[in-house]
Amino acid sequence: MTRAWALEVSRTELSETLLHELDVPEPAEGEALLRADRVGMTANNVTYAVLGAAFRYWEFFPATGPAWGRVPLWGFCEVVASRAENVEVGQRLYGYLPTASHLLVRPSAGDERGFRDTTEHRGSLPSPYNAYALTSGDPAYDAEREDLQVLYRPLFFTSFVLADFLVDGGTAGARTVVLSSASSKTAYGAAFLLQSAGVRTVGLTSPGNAAFTTSLGCYDQVLPYDEVRALPAEPTAYVDCAGSTPLRQALHDHLGSALVLDLVVGVTHQDSSPAGTLGGARPSVFFAPDQMRKRTADWGREGLDERFGQAWRSFVPAVEQWVDVQVGHGPEALREVWLEVLAGRSAPRTGHVTSLGT
């Protein structure tokens, strides 16, 4: 391949895109060049874009100008050129990638598990996003289930630390945890783990997704968004995976002081309508790297990886029955699936994977 490409979106109008053809970067001393091979596109990527400025997601992969951004993705890549110690051409890695064919990184002193990108502009950004894991050193890697890892692993890690946060006292004494956007992968991954821990969960979703969400079996109850008044007025924790202001307002109006936690996890609805008077707990933001740092301090990194691996292995047999993987090929397919997911047109059973390899 003699040319590279990058797909960029307007930061103010996310449906506006540009596909650039570029020169393939040349690694300098201490750098390596990664070629994106297989990536996923989910509502989580929309969250990265919606919160791109506030949470600095746009800063990971600088675009050609300040009005544009490269949406972060998760997936597999291969080392195609290296002038970095212990990083060899042909190695396969899993990590955080831009909507682009190539990524230059400056690897830390790597080991059998992989390396961190120490490129200067990423130094002040959340460190979990800077890790690149070698498939050869990843105990959870399964070559036959790469697509599930592409689609679910970053989301399920958020689900894992979210459920851990709630079980570890984060529910503020709630009897029930209510999750919006309940058909989304992050929400039902968390519900799966919460249910396993004996926590009562209620899923809120659109009427069209109610049957699918119920079929998962990981919610004790599923309600359409317009039936939130069916929730009992008991201590309730709200986990917001949707970002809908009218839904938040309806929950606060109905539950009042019984809403003891209002935790924002994702933003998929892009709803900017103003909030009224909130009668329950003030909204707070759940940031997965914060809980990850806490548990790394509590358990050590190996202990955290071991617990996540156990959770992942329990989840994969279930999730294989819940998703229909659709695979596209090339940058145009990536653009099309971005627009589809952004517009919320994807069926809840659909998992979008794009193959970018040559």
URLIN-V877406 format. One line per field, one symbol per residue. ss: DSSP state (h for helix, s for strand, l for the rest). psi: psi as a letter, one per 20 degrees, with the letter a starting at -180 (. if undefined). burial: b if it has 9 or more other ideal C-beta (glycine too) atoms within 8 Angstrom, else e. Layout:
ss->???
psi->???
burial->???
//
This chain:
ss->llssssssssllllllsssssssllllllllsssssssssslhhhhhhhhllllllhhhllllllllsslllsssssssssslllllllllssssssllslsssslslllsllssssllhhhllllhhhhsssshhhlllllhhhhhhhhhhhhhhhhhhhhhhhhhhhhlllllsssslllllhhhhhhhhhhhhlllsssssslhhhhhhhhhhllllsssshhhhhhlllllsssssllllhhhhhhhhhhhhhhssssssllllllllllllllllllsssllhhhhhhhhhhhhhhhhhhhhhhhhhhhhhhhhllllsssssslhhhhhhhhhhhhlllllllsssssslll
psi->piqrrppqqphiniipqpoqprqpqpprpjrqpqppgoqqorhhhgghghjgghjkhhignpairiiqqopqrqaqrqpiqpkqpjoqpiqpqpapqrmrhqppqnqroraiibrqojpgiihjqphhijpopphijoiipohikghhgghhghghgggghghggghkjiikjqhqppprliiqggghgghghgghjjppqppprqhhjgggghhhjjqhqpqqhjkhiipqmropppoojgkoghggghgggghciinipnopgrohilojqqqbppibqqpqppoghghghghhhgiqhhgghghggggghhhghghhiiqoppprprhhhggghghghgikipqhippppppjr.
burial->eeebbbbbbbbeebbebebbeeebeebeeebbbbbbbbbbbbbbbbbbbbbbeeebbbebbebeeeebbbbbbbbbbbbebbbbebbeeebbbbbbbbbbbbbbbbbeebeeebbbbbbeebeebeeebbbbbbbebbebbeeebbbbbbbbbebbbbbbbbbbbbbeebbbebebbbbbbbbbbbbbbbbbbbbeeebebbbbbeeebbebbbebebbeebbbbeebeebeeebbbbbbbbbbbebbbbbbebbbebbbbbbbbbbbbbeeeeeeebbbbebbebebbebbeebbeeeeeebbbebbbebbebbbebbbeebebeebebbebbbbbbbbbbeeeeebebbbbbbbee
//
